[in-house]
Amino acid sequence: MTIPAPKTSASPRRHSMVALAVVGMVAGMAGMSFAAAPLYQIFCRITGYGGTTQVATQGSATRGERSLTVRFDANVGKGLPWTFEPEIPVLKARTGETQTVFFKVTNHSDRQWTANAVYNVAPDQSGLYFNKISCFCFSEQTLGPGESAEWPVVFYLDPALEKDETMAGVEGVTLSYTFFASKKQPGARADVGSSQPRL
């Protein structure tokens, strides 16, 4: 009489493959979590989602027919001792026409401050057509004690908005900025710049 061999558990090789698969999944999920924020920012820039403006290297090659009202909104985050305001609060901009607006900013403290500007446009769908050629918001800005400066924003509205049905009833857009103190500077409080601004 033949006695059947006892059933053995999975081979060591199979255990190793399962372990590698689990480690790979964990590593992949970790990588995706780190990539989520940059990918979301790229998505917003490409689509204009959430009022994210576009970046252009030069002005528009064509001029459109429509003119829209562009309003400028300037704000300063908690703890940053600056005043910040546009040279003019509103202007009329023809699509495809390059515009330049200056913003005046003053540091009212007795020490140097560094800050970043976050921005968006409203209504949200206009972000796809609001092209910035130059902007102080592209990098950190530093002002010394009592220092004032005037910083330009150079932009145009893409004439392609005239073919977008979602923009047909839009007569004006608002470009909003908020400066937040950089967390890198010495003596910056933990709550400074802790708000979650829109992209």
LINUR-V211763 format. One record per residue. SS is DSSP state (@ for helix, = for strand, . for the rest). OMEGA is omega as a letter, one per 40 degrees, with the letter a starting at -180 (none if undefined). Layout:
SS;OMEGA / SS;OMEGA
This chain:
.;a / .;i / .;a / .;i / .;i / .;i / .;a / .;i / .;a / .;a / .;i / @;a / @;i / @;i / @;a / @;a / @;i / @;i / @;i / @;i / @;i / @;i / @;i / @;i / @;i / @;i / @;i / @;i / @;i / @;i / @;i / @;a / @;i / @;a / @;a / @;a / @;i / @;i / @;i / @;i / @;i / @;i / @;a / @;a / @;a / @;a / @;a / .;a / @;i / @;i / @;i / .;a / .;i / =;i / =;i / .;i / .;i / .;a / .;a / .;i / .;a / .;i / .;i / .;a / .;a / .;i / =;i / =;i / =;i / =;i / =;a / =;a / =;a / =;a / =;i / =;a / .;a / .;i / .;i / .;a / .;i / =;i / =;a / =;a / =;i / =;i / .;i / .;a / .;a / =;i / =;i / =;a / =;i / =;a / .;a / .;a / .;a / .;a / =;i / =;i / =;i / =;i / =;i / =;a / =;i / =;i / =;a / .;a / .;a / .;i / .;i / .;i / =;i / =;a / =;i / =;i / =;i / =;a / =;i / =;i / =;i / =;e / .;a / @;a / @;i / @;a / @;a / @;a / @;a / =;a / =;i / =;i / =;i / =;a / =;i / @;a / @;a / @;a / .;i / .;i / =;a / =;i / =;i / .;a / .;i / .;a / .;i / =;i / =;i / =;a / =;a / =;i / =;i / =;a / =;i / =;i / =;a / .;i / @;i / @;i / @;a / @;i / @;a / .;a / @;a / @;i / @;a / .;a / .;a / .;a / .;a / =;i / =;i / =;i / =;a / =;i / =;i / =;i / =;i / =;i / =;i / .;i / .;a / .;a / .;a / .;i / .;i / .;a / .;a / .;a / .;a / .;i / .;a / .;i / .;i / .;a / .;i / .;i / .;none
